[in-house]
Amino acid sequence: MVTRDTAKTFNDLKVPKLGVVPTRSEIVDSSGHLIAYYYPAHKYRIPVGYEAIAPAMRNAIIAIEDSRFYQHGALDPRGFFRALVFDLQHKAVQGGSDLAQQYVKNALVLTAPNGAAAAQAAATTPQRKIRELRIAANVVHEMTPHQLLAAYLNVAYFENQAYGIQVAAERYFGTDAKHLTLPESAMLAGMVENPTADDPFTQPKQALARRNVVLQRMAQLKYITKDLASQAEAKPLGLHPSTIPLQTGCLSASARPEAFFCDYVLAKLRVDPAYSKAWTALNTTGGLTITTTMNARDQRAATHAVNWVEPSFGGTFNPGRNADAEVLIQPGTGQVRAIAENRRYGTGRGETLVDYAVDQKYDGGAGVQQGSSAKLFTLLTALKQGIPFGFSMKVTSPANISPYYSCRGQLSFYNNLSNAEGPGSARSRCTTGLRGRSTSSTPSLSRRSGCATWSRPR
């Protein structure tokens, strides 16, 4: 009767479903080429399937963490009670009693909405153990053993901000999970029990000793021969550290050529209400592909242009080290094809995080003048209002220009308006910019500059 009632209580225990474990998102250009990766809450994780994990890695983690993985269900009674007693006595770290429960614990930590919830998910209490066990019982009914093994390896923590076997393989060995060797697999498998103590960057001797324990255990369980284990034990750790998997956002190396465009994309997602759901998902569950309108060829052209006109290093052509920015917008669609600035994006010397090409709410500056871009609109307005080709007028600098109408239709005046060159007795001759009728199908534009703008009297 006690067994029956206990079983009923366990089966009726209310536990939440596991949430979606956060994973990496990608920001790509209009052709699908990568601009930058983005990890939610800086949880560096890239899930991979069972077949994308080296057999040596799969065998190593089973050998050292749960040798009876394929024989028991959600609960390995022997392992469960050993772990429970050891944890309560504050002895060696045991984690969950088997891979299913370890998966549940790690998934609960990764999906916790805040630090307090994460601490609660990792608390060493009988209540937490029983809760994990009940969720694990649900998990083993929803996954095959292969799926569960891959899921566990995708949430295991390998120190140095590396969550999951794919990021760990890249972080420590510059490879992917599918191509891990036997010694590499054994080292990573040995880390999951106590990642800090077995960190190969700070504790190489301990990491090497732990790796060899895993190799011996694999030989004992017949995953490998004793000779193969001895050969692997004789090898050094063979670390090839890489920071590439930990690069995120617009400061990453992959985003350097398009960093200001990347910054605008993230600011747009963060600020505009239309993208609020996408921004929330990007920072919680991830797994998104953000396809932008950026064109790589246009971006290269824009970057070349701003650095040609205003070289950021100063010198003869830019002694004041003036900033220069450019945005390319496709007529008709309004798509932003490129954003460039004659500065490097960053926080170092000569770098900036201010995107001068966009509004202040999108991480832009206080705004910049439109400059000679206004001449085109003045020309088009003049032609639209019937001012003929070849029309010219002489303006003395300074001059009083009126009437002038603001964008709201209010009558205004410009008194003592001067050219950029300053006042003088010389006269400036301004035209509509078209010299008579062109003999070709496309009119030739005049290169006259320095002209005052005007509005035709109403």
Kinemage of the C-alpha trace (Angstrom):
@kinemage 1
@onewidth
@group {chain A} dominant
@subgroup {mainchain}
@vectorlist {calphas} color= white
{ca met a 1} P 0.000 0.000 0.000
{ca val a 2} L 2.846 2.398 0.812
{ca thr a 3} L 4.520 1.595 -2.522
{ca arg a 4} L 1.228 2.108 -4.358
{ca asp a 5} L 0.507 5.455 -2.694
{ca thr a 6} L 4.079 6.649 -3.188
{ca ala a 7} L 3.988 5.729 -6.866
{ca lys a 8} L 0.673 7.537 -7.306
{ca thr a 9} L 2.044 10.644 -5.595
{ca phe a 10} L 5.112 10.572 -7.829
{ca asn a 11} L 3.081 10.125 -11.014
{ca asp a 12} L 0.727 12.962 -10.034
{ca leu a 13} L 3.559 15.315 -9.143
{ca lys a 14} L 3.094 18.593 -10.977
{ca val a 15} L 6.235 19.618 -12.799
{ca pro a 16} L 6.744 22.135 -15.596
{ca lys a 17} L 7.684 21.183 -19.114
{ca leu a 18} L 11.220 21.913 -20.151
{ca gly a 19} L 11.451 25.199 -22.017
{ca val a 20} L 13.282 25.762 -25.268
{ca val a 21} L 16.999 25.740 -24.511
{ca pro a 22} L 18.660 28.928 -25.875
{ca thr a 23} L 20.805 28.624 -28.948
{ca arg a 24} L 22.676 30.817 -31.409
{ca ser a 25} L 20.987 33.083 -33.960
{ca glu a 26} L 22.456 34.377 -37.217
{ca ile a 27} L 22.275 37.768 -38.918
{ca val a 28} L 22.801 37.391 -42.668
{ca asp a 29} L 22.815 39.640 -45.731
{ca ser a 30} L 20.338 39.498 -48.620
{ca ser a 31} L 22.266 36.582 -50.168
{ca gly a 32} L 22.348 34.566 -46.952
{ca his a 33} L 26.006 35.234 -46.150
{ca leu a 34} L 26.851 35.603 -42.466
{ca ile a 35} L 27.190 39.059 -40.952
{ca ala a 36} L 27.281 38.094 -37.264
{ca tyr a 37} L 26.231 35.494 -34.726
{ca tyr a 38} L 24.098 36.420 -31.743
{ca tyr a 39} L 23.871 34.337 -28.551
{ca pro a 40} L 20.959 34.929 -26.151
{ca ala a 41} L 22.178 36.150 -22.758
{ca his a 42} L 25.738 35.248 -23.866
{ca lys a 43} L 24.993 31.538 -23.556
{ca tyr a 44} L 27.318 30.122 -26.169
{ca arg a 45} L 25.595 27.027 -27.482
{ca ile a 46} L 25.199 25.418 -30.925
{ca pro a 47} L 23.088 22.208 -30.869
{ca val a 48} L 24.046 19.331 -33.158
{ca gly a 49} L 22.424 15.984 -33.905
{ca tyr a 50} L 23.490 12.528 -32.748
{ca glu a 51} L 25.255 11.709 -36.023
{ca ala a 52} L 27.181 15.015 -35.850
{ca ile a 53} L 28.928 13.881 -32.638
{ca ala a 54} L 32.000 11.667 -32.890
{ca pro a 55} L 31.414 8.066 -31.696
{ca ala a 56} L 34.437 8.423 -29.421
{ca met a 57} L 32.748 11.372 -27.714
{ca arg a 58} L 29.470 9.518 -27.268
{ca asn a 59} L 31.224 6.479 -25.800
{ca ala a 60} L 33.466 8.560 -23.532
{ca ile a 61} L 30.590 10.435 -21.889
{ca ile a 62} L 28.623 7.225 -21.299
{ca ala a 63} L 31.671 5.461 -19.872
{ca ile a 64} L 32.483 8.131 -17.301
{ca glu a 65} L 29.039 9.512 -16.478
{ca asp a 66} L 26.456 6.754 -16.931
{ca ser a 67} L 27.814 3.354 -17.947
{ca arg a 68} L 24.343 1.755 -17.666
{ca phe a 69} L 22.719 4.419 -19.854
{ca tyr a 70} L 21.208 1.978 -22.344
{ca gln a 71} L 20.025 -0.453 -19.639
{ca his a 72} L 17.924 1.729 -17.332
{ca gly a 73} L 15.125 4.238 -17.844
{ca ala a 74} L 14.814 7.665 -16.261
{ca leu a 75} L 15.956 6.311 -12.915
{ca asp a 76} L 19.063 4.332 -12.121
{ca pro a 77} L 18.242 3.503 -8.458
{ca arg a 78} L 21.828 2.783 -7.486
{ca gly a 79} L 23.193 5.937 -9.045
{ca phe a 80} L 20.274 8.074 -7.892
{ca phe a 81} L 20.584 7.266 -4.201
{ca arg a 82} L 24.391 7.446 -4.324
{ca ala a 83} L 24.212 10.937 -5.811
{ca leu a 84} L 21.504 12.035 -3.376
{ca val a 85} L 23.440 10.879 -0.305
{ca phe a 86} L 26.758 12.291 -1.534
{ca asp a 87} L 25.215 15.657 -2.390
{ca leu a 88} L 23.493 15.936 0.990
{ca gln a 89} L 26.756 15.071 2.733
{ca his a 90} L 28.567 17.733 0.645
{ca lys a 91} L 30.997 15.184 -0.741
{ca ala a 92} L 32.348 14.995 -4.286
{ca val a 93} L 30.150 16.584 -6.906
{ca gln a 94} L 27.891 13.941 -8.383
{ca gly a 95} L 25.462 15.898 -10.575
{ca gly a 96} L 22.336 13.998 -11.552
{ca ser a 97} L 22.230 10.280 -10.948
{ca asp a 98} L 22.235 9.539 -14.691
{ca leu a 99} L 22.367 11.336 -18.032
{ca ala a 100} L 18.600 11.875 -18.174
{ca gln a 101} L 18.573 13.716 -14.866
{ca gln a 102} L 21.759 15.609 -15.674
{ca tyr a 103} L 20.147 16.724 -18.917
{ca val a 104} L 17.092 17.956 -17.025
{ca lys a 105} L 19.221 19.847 -14.497
{ca asn a 106} L 21.321 21.576 -17.152
{ca ala a 107} L 18.283 22.391 -19.290
{ca leu a 108} L 16.503 23.947 -16.290
{ca val a 109} L 19.559 26.094 -15.557
{ca leu a 110} L 19.853 27.237 -19.181
{ca thr a 111} L 16.172 28.084 -19.496
{ca ala a 112} L 15.947 29.875 -16.125
{ca pro a 113} L 14.635 33.439 -16.624
{ca asn a 114} L 17.046 34.933 -14.069
{ca gly a 115} L 19.907 34.158 -11.722
{ca ala a 116} L 17.688 33.255 -8.784
{ca ala a 117} L 15.776 30.691 -10.838
{ca ala a 118} L 19.052 29.242 -12.123
{ca ala a 119} L 20.363 28.888 -8.559
{ca gln a 120} L 17.155 27.170 -7.520
{ca ala a 121} L 17.445 24.747 -10.445
{ca ala a 122} L 20.942 23.781 -9.285
{ca ala a 123} L 20.192 23.695 -5.533
{ca thr a 124} L 21.360 20.566 -3.661
{ca thr a 125} L 18.092 19.486 -2.072
{ca pro a 126} L 15.972 16.277 -2.074
{ca gln a 127} L 13.095 18.311 -3.532
{ca arg a 128} L 15.201 19.307 -6.537
{ca lys a 129} L 16.352 15.725 -7.066
{ca ile a 130} L 12.792 14.392 -7.016
{ca arg a 131} L 11.623 17.172 -9.325
{ca glu a 132} L 14.412 16.348 -11.765
{ca leu a 133} L 13.525 12.682 -11.607
{ca arg a 134} L 9.863 13.331 -12.426
{ca ile a 135} L 10.755 15.545 -15.386
{ca ala a 136} L 13.313 12.955 -16.514
{ca ala a 137} L 10.587 10.321 -16.487
{ca asn a 138} L 8.661 12.467 -18.962
{ca val a 139} L 11.762 13.064 -21.078
{ca val a 140} L 12.644 9.399 -21.580
{ca his a 141} L 9.145 8.787 -22.910
{ca glu a 142} L 9.544 11.599 -25.440
{ca met a 143} L 13.085 10.845 -26.690
{ca thr a 144} L 14.937 7.834 -27.973
{ca pro a 145} L 18.208 7.001 -26.172
{ca his a 146} L 20.200 8.452 -29.075
{ca gln a 147} L 18.198 11.683 -28.980
{ca leu a 148} L 18.610 11.944 -25.203
{ca leu a 149} L 22.371 11.390 -25.411
{ca ala a 150} L 22.715 14.121 -28.036
{ca ala a 151} L 20.458 16.432 -26.035
{ca tyr a 152} L 22.598 15.956 -22.940
{ca leu a 153} L 25.827 16.679 -24.789
{ca asn a 154} L 24.210 19.801 -26.235
{ca val a 155} L 23.515 21.291 -22.775
{ca ala a 156} L 26.541 20.066 -20.812
{ca tyr a 157} L 28.819 22.842 -19.541
{ca phe a 158} L 32.516 22.677 -20.440
{ca glu a 159} L 33.816 25.813 -18.654
{ca asn a 160} L 35.019 28.997 -20.362
{ca gln a 161} L 31.484 29.927 -21.430
{ca ala a 162} L 31.194 26.812 -23.605
{ca tyr a 163} L 27.762 25.159 -23.451
{ca gly a 164} L 27.351 22.006 -25.489
{ca ile a 165} L 29.792 19.762 -27.263
{ca gln a 166} L 29.962 21.766 -30.509
{ca val a 167} L 31.144 24.993 -28.873
{ca ala a 168} L 33.486 23.000 -26.590
{ca ala a 169} L 35.091 21.250 -29.574
{ca glu a 170} L 35.676 24.589 -31.301
{ca arg a 171} L 36.785 26.358 -28.126
{ca tyr a 172} L 39.459 23.874 -27.053
{ca phe a 173} L 40.504 22.133 -30.267
{ca gly a 174} L 39.406 24.346 -33.159
{ca thr a 175} L 37.308 21.544 -34.647
{ca asp a 176} L 33.679 20.428 -34.638
{ca ala a 177} L 31.981 17.764 -32.569
{ca lys a 178} L 31.969 15.254 -35.441
{ca his a 179} L 35.759 15.210 -35.816
{ca leu a 180} L 36.840 14.942 -32.186
{ca thr a 181} L 39.599 12.374 -31.662
{ca leu a 182} L 39.684 9.828 -28.863
{ca pro a 183} L 42.042 11.849 -26.574
{ca glu a 184} L 40.063 15.040 -27.238
{ca ser a 185} L 36.765 13.286 -26.499
{ca ala a 186} L 38.110 11.807 -23.279
{ca met a 187} L 39.315 15.197 -22.053
{ca leu a 188} L 35.956 16.854 -22.719
{ca ala a 189} L 34.015 13.972 -21.171
{ca gly a 190} L 36.138 14.258 -18.053
{ca met a 191} L 35.359 17.951 -17.651
{ca val a 192} L 31.591 17.750 -17.118
{ca glu a 193} L 31.772 16.483 -13.521
{ca asn a 194} L 33.785 19.498 -12.334
{ca pro a 195} L 34.505 21.903 -15.210
{ca thr a 196} L 36.461 24.416 -13.129
{ca ala a 197} L 38.750 21.872 -11.492
{ca asp a 198} L 39.455 20.158 -14.824
{ca asp a 199} L 39.832 23.297 -16.940
{ca pro a 200} L 42.748 22.543 -19.314
{ca phe a 201} L 43.597 26.256 -19.627
{ca thr a 202} L 44.152 26.807 -15.902
{ca gln a 203} L 44.639 23.242 -14.593
{ca pro a 204} L 46.389 21.316 -17.388
{ca lys a 205} L 47.865 18.621 -15.129
{ca gln a 206} L 44.510 17.910 -13.520
{ca ala a 207} L 42.793 17.904 -16.928
{ca leu a 208} L 45.368 15.430 -18.262
{ca ala a 209} L 44.960 13.126 -15.256
{ca arg a 210} L 41.185 13.250 -15.537
{ca arg a 211} L 41.359 12.528 -19.271
{ca asn a 212} L 43.391 9.391 -18.588
{ca val a 213} L 40.827 8.227 -16.022
{ca val a 214} L 38.190 8.414 -18.737
{ca leu a 215} L 40.392 6.437 -21.139
{ca gln a 216} L 40.936 3.722 -18.530
{ca arg a 217} L 37.204 3.539 -17.877
{ca met a 218} L 36.518 3.222 -21.610
{ca ala a 219} L 38.989 0.326 -21.800
{ca gln a 220} L 37.413 -1.323 -18.758
{ca leu a 221} L 33.992 -1.191 -20.441
{ca lys a 222} L 35.440 -2.531 -23.740
{ca tyr a 223} L 34.770 0.661 -25.731
{ca ile a 224} L 38.463 0.640 -26.631
{ca thr a 225} L 41.345 -1.764 -26.177
{ca lys a 226} L 43.909 -1.379 -23.435
{ca asp a 227} L 46.615 -0.762 -26.039
{ca leu a 228} L 44.589 2.039 -27.634
{ca ala a 229} L 43.971 3.558 -24.213
{ca ser a 230} L 47.719 3.467 -23.440
{ca gln a 231} L 48.561 5.138 -26.759
{ca ala a 232} L 46.022 7.897 -26.101
{ca glu a 233} L 47.271 8.403 -22.534
{ca ala a 234} L 50.782 9.042 -23.835
{ca lys a 235} L 49.642 11.987 -25.936
{ca pro a 236} L 49.596 15.602 -24.680
{ca leu a 237} L 46.358 17.548 -24.359
{ca gly a 238} L 46.905 19.005 -27.833
{ca leu a 239} L 44.897 22.177 -27.252
{ca his a 240} L 44.188 24.516 -30.188
{ca pro a 241} L 42.162 27.295 -28.527
{ca ser a 242} L 39.784 29.328 -30.649
{ca thr a 243} L 37.741 32.412 -29.753
{ca ile a 244} L 35.616 32.201 -32.897
{ca pro a 245} L 32.713 30.312 -31.256
{ca leu a 246} L 32.572 32.976 -28.518
{ca gln a 247} L 32.256 35.903 -30.915
{ca thr a 248} L 28.838 37.489 -30.821
{ca gly a 249} L 27.184 40.634 -32.100
{ca cys a 250} L 28.626 43.466 -34.148
{ca leu a 251} L 32.037 43.521 -32.423
{ca ser a 252} L 32.885 40.057 -33.760
{ca ala a 253} L 35.474 39.616 -36.506
{ca ser a 254} L 32.914 38.318 -39.019
{ca ala a 255} L 30.880 41.528 -38.683
{ca arg a 256} L 33.801 43.962 -39.071
{ca pro a 257} L 33.108 44.937 -42.730
{ca glu a 258} L 29.397 45.468 -42.003
{ca ala a 259} L 29.551 46.446 -38.334
{ca phe a 260} L 27.554 49.692 -38.607
{ca phe a 261} L 24.860 47.976 -40.657
{ca cys a 262} L 24.814 45.174 -38.062
{ca asp a 263} L 24.439 47.733 -35.271
{ca tyr a 264} L 21.495 49.337 -37.063
{ca val a 265} L 19.772 45.956 -37.466
{ca leu a 266} L 20.023 45.169 -33.750
{ca ala a 267} L 18.933 48.703 -32.823
{ca lys a 268} L 15.947 48.409 -35.156
{ca leu a 269} L 14.908 45.125 -33.549
{ca arg a 270} L 15.368 46.589 -30.071
{ca val a 271} L 13.563 49.902 -30.609
{ca asp a 272} L 10.733 49.354 -33.092
{ca pro a 273} L 7.531 47.835 -31.614
{ca ala a 274} L 6.964 45.865 -34.830
{ca tyr a 275} L 9.979 43.721 -33.948
{ca ser a 276} L 9.351 43.332 -30.216
{ca lys a 277} L 8.569 39.602 -30.430
{ca ala a 278} L 11.639 38.941 -32.550
{ca trp a 279} L 13.824 40.896 -30.123
{ca thr a 280} L 12.457 38.920 -27.169
{ca ala a 281} L 13.056 35.620 -28.949
{ca leu a 282} L 16.548 36.712 -29.963
{ca asn a 283} L 17.460 37.249 -26.290
{ca thr a 284} L 15.704 34.231 -24.785
{ca thr a 285} L 15.402 31.157 -27.000
{ca gly a 286} L 17.397 32.284 -30.028
{ca gly a 287} L 17.592 29.966 -33.008
{ca leu a 288} L 16.587 32.745 -35.430
{ca thr a 289} L 17.923 33.677 -38.836
{ca ile a 290} L 17.651 37.450 -39.348
{ca thr a 291} L 17.775 38.084 -43.102
{ca thr a 292} L 18.612 41.698 -43.892
{ca thr a 293} L 18.513 43.837 -47.060
{ca met a 294} L 22.263 44.448 -47.069
{ca asn a 295} L 24.048 43.844 -50.371
{ca ala a 296} L 27.693 42.850 -49.970
{ca arg a 297} L 28.854 44.560 -53.178
{ca asp a 298} L 27.087 47.806 -52.280
{ca gln a 299} L 28.521 47.642 -48.774
{ca arg a 300} L 32.081 47.318 -50.101
{ca ala a 301} L 31.489 50.233 -52.481
{ca ala a 302} L 30.093 52.447 -49.723
{ca thr a 303} L 32.947 51.647 -47.364
{ca his a 304} L 35.484 52.442 -50.084
{ca ala a 305} L 33.712 55.710 -50.919
{ca val a 306} L 33.620 57.175 -47.402
{ca asn a 307} L 37.247 56.286 -46.763
{ca trp a 308} L 38.304 57.723 -50.149
{ca val a 309} L 36.540 61.046 -49.638
{ca glu a 310} L 37.423 61.451 -45.948
{ca pro a 311} L 40.335 59.173 -44.983
{ca ser a 312} L 39.988 58.371 -41.308
{ca phe a 313} L 43.737 58.661 -40.700
{ca gly a 314} L 43.679 62.385 -41.539
{ca gly a 315} L 46.627 63.633 -43.550
{ca thr a 316} L 46.413 66.010 -46.511
{ca phe a 317} L 42.896 65.021 -47.528
{ca asn a 318} L 41.310 65.030 -44.073
{ca pro a 319} L 43.493 67.099 -41.720
{ca gly a 320} L 40.618 67.582 -39.287
{ca arg a 321} L 39.911 63.829 -39.150
{ca asn a 322} L 36.291 64.556 -40.048
{ca ala a 323} L 33.761 61.756 -39.898
{ca asp a 324} L 31.998 60.645 -43.070
{ca ala a 325} L 28.961 58.392 -43.347
{ca glu a 326} L 26.860 57.006 -46.170
{ca val a 327} L 23.611 55.079 -46.580
{ca leu a 328} L 22.588 53.401 -49.831
{ca ile a 329} L 18.822 53.042 -50.251
{ca gln a 330} L 17.288 51.264 -53.224
{ca pro a 331} L 14.790 53.503 -55.060
{ca gly a 332} L 11.296 52.112 -55.228
{ca thr a 333} L 11.676 49.546 -52.449
{ca gly a 334} L 13.277 51.726 -49.789
{ca gln a 335} L 15.563 48.834 -48.859
{ca val a 336} L 18.724 49.830 -47.018
{ca arg a 337} L 21.517 48.213 -49.017
{ca ala a 338} L 24.562 49.530 -47.161
{ca ile a 339} L 25.662 51.680 -44.234
{ca ala a 340} L 29.256 52.872 -44.102
{ca glu a 341} L 31.373 55.143 -41.950
{ca asn a 342} L 35.019 56.174 -42.193
{ca arg a 343} L 35.677 54.810 -38.739
{ca arg a 344} L 36.178 51.306 -37.415
{ca tyr a 345} L 33.407 49.984 -35.220
{ca gly a 346} L 34.663 49.352 -31.708
{ca thr a 347} L 35.811 50.795 -28.409
{ca gly a 348} L 39.516 51.196 -29.111
{ca arg a 349} L 41.572 54.193 -30.193
{ca gly a 350} L 40.173 55.760 -33.365
{ca glu a 351} L 37.057 53.558 -33.164
{ca thr a 352} L 33.465 54.392 -32.298
{ca leu a 353} L 30.135 52.756 -31.533
{ca val a 354} L 28.218 55.796 -32.795
{ca asp a 355} L 26.535 55.201 -36.147
{ca tyr a 356} L 26.490 58.688 -37.689
{ca ala a 357} L 24.371 57.465 -40.606
{ca val a 358} L 21.227 56.730 -38.558
{ca asp a 359} L 18.913 58.485 -36.141
{ca gln a 360} L 19.863 58.898 -32.502
{ca lys a 361} L 17.362 56.303 -31.283
{ca tyr a 362} L 19.145 53.718 -33.434
{ca asp a 363} L 22.536 54.357 -31.771
{ca gly a 364} L 23.232 57.340 -34.020
{ca gly a 365} L 24.723 60.684 -33.073
{ca ala a 366} L 22.978 64.007 -32.659
{ca gly a 367} L 22.446 64.196 -36.417
{ca val a 368} L 24.459 65.577 -39.332
{ca gln a 369} L 23.696 68.029 -42.123
{ca gln a 370} L 22.607 66.665 -45.472
{ca gly a 371} L 25.223 68.760 -47.289
{ca ser a 372} L 25.329 68.680 -51.070
{ca ser a 373} L 22.710 65.923 -51.130
{ca ala a 374} L 20.176 68.773 -51.040
{ca lys a 375} L 21.276 70.004 -54.486
{ca leu a 376} L 19.606 67.097 -56.224
{ca phe a 377} L 16.267 67.845 -54.591
{ca thr a 378} L 16.605 71.543 -55.398
{ca leu a 379} L 17.235 70.656 -59.035
{ca leu a 380} L 14.271 68.298 -59.255
{ca thr a 381} L 11.982 70.821 -57.532
{ca ala a 382} L 13.028 73.563 -59.967
{ca leu a 383} L 12.321 71.377 -63.003
{ca lys a 384} L 9.015 70.234 -61.530
{ca gln a 385} L 7.950 73.868 -61.043
{ca gly a 386} L 8.618 74.653 -64.702
{ca ile a 387} L 11.935 76.434 -64.491
{ca pro a 388} L 13.417 75.782 -67.957
{ca phe a 389} L 16.693 74.153 -68.850
{ca gly a 390} L 19.548 76.609 -68.855
{ca phe a 391} L 17.860 79.044 -66.453
{ca ser a 392} L 20.449 81.071 -64.583
{ca met a 393} L 20.560 83.797 -62.010
{ca lys a 394} L 23.329 85.765 -60.373
{ca val a 395} L 23.470 85.936 -56.605
{ca thr a 396} L 25.740 88.238 -54.673
{ca ser a 397} L 27.237 86.849 -51.516
{ca pro a 398} L 25.834 87.756 -49.054
{ca ala a 399} L 22.252 88.010 -50.314
{ca asn a 400} L 18.691 88.179 -49.034
{ca ile a 401} L 16.568 85.348 -50.442
{ca ser a 402} L 12.789 85.506 -50.309
{ca pro a 403} L 10.156 84.350 -50.331
{ca tyr a 404} L 11.093 81.035 -48.757
{ca tyr a 405} L 8.534 78.498 -47.546
{ca ser a 406} L 9.230 75.991 -44.821
{ca cys a 407} L 8.099 72.374 -44.981
{ca arg a 408} L 4.963 73.461 -43.115
{ca gly a 409} L 4.170 76.124 -45.711
{ca gln a 410} L 5.177 79.036 -43.522
{ca leu a 411} L 6.662 82.118 -45.216
{ca ser a 412} L 10.283 82.645 -44.216
{ca phe a 413} L 13.245 84.800 -45.154
{ca tyr a 414} L 16.971 84.221 -45.300
{ca asn a 415} L 18.871 87.441 -44.628
{ca asn a 416} L 22.553 87.866 -45.387
{ca leu a 417} L 22.915 84.363 -46.746
{ca ser a 418} L 26.514 83.608 -47.738
{ca asn a 419} L 28.250 80.891 -49.705
{ca ala a 420} L 30.452 78.438 -47.851
{ca glu a 421} L 33.454 80.356 -49.194
{ca gly a 422} L 32.304 83.398 -47.237
{ca pro a 423} L 31.146 86.874 -48.324
{ca gly a 424} L 32.858 88.671 -51.177
{ca ser a 425} L 32.331 90.861 -54.193
{ca ala a 426} L 32.450 87.916 -56.594
{ca arg a 427} L 29.159 86.763 -57.973
{ca ser a 428} L 27.951 83.157 -57.921
{ca arg a 429} L 26.131 81.995 -61.034
{ca cys a 430} L 23.539 79.278 -60.416
{ca thr a 431} L 21.650 77.244 -62.984
{ca thr a 432} L 19.097 74.487 -62.956
{ca gly a 433} L 22.004 72.164 -63.607
{ca leu a 434} L 21.007 71.160 -67.145
{ca arg a 435} L 22.715 72.784 -70.103
{ca gly a 436} L 20.087 73.070 -72.789
{ca arg a 437} L 18.598 69.998 -74.400
{ca ser a 438} L 20.842 66.988 -74.610
{ca thr a 439} L 21.290 65.214 -77.901
{ca ser a 440} L 21.357 61.873 -76.103
{ca ser a 441} L 18.513 60.168 -74.286
{ca thr a 442} L 20.071 61.104 -70.930
{ca pro a 443} L 20.671 64.807 -70.106
{ca ser a 444} L 24.167 65.743 -69.009
{ca leu a 445} L 24.375 67.219 -65.531
{ca ser a 446} L 26.316 70.404 -64.863
{ca arg a 447} L 29.103 70.190 -62.293
{ca arg a 448} L 28.462 73.701 -60.959
{ca ser a 449} L 28.583 73.933 -57.181
{ca gly a 450} L 28.360 76.466 -54.380
{ca cys a 451} L 24.904 77.695 -55.478
{ca ala a 452} L 22.291 79.011 -53.098
{ca thr a 453} L 18.947 77.206 -53.033
{ca trp a 454} L 15.653 78.900 -53.731
{ca ser a 455} L 11.943 78.266 -53.870
{ca arg a 456} L 9.817 79.647 -56.662
{ca pro a 457} L 7.288 82.297 -55.442
{ca arg a 458} L 3.779 80.890 -55.039
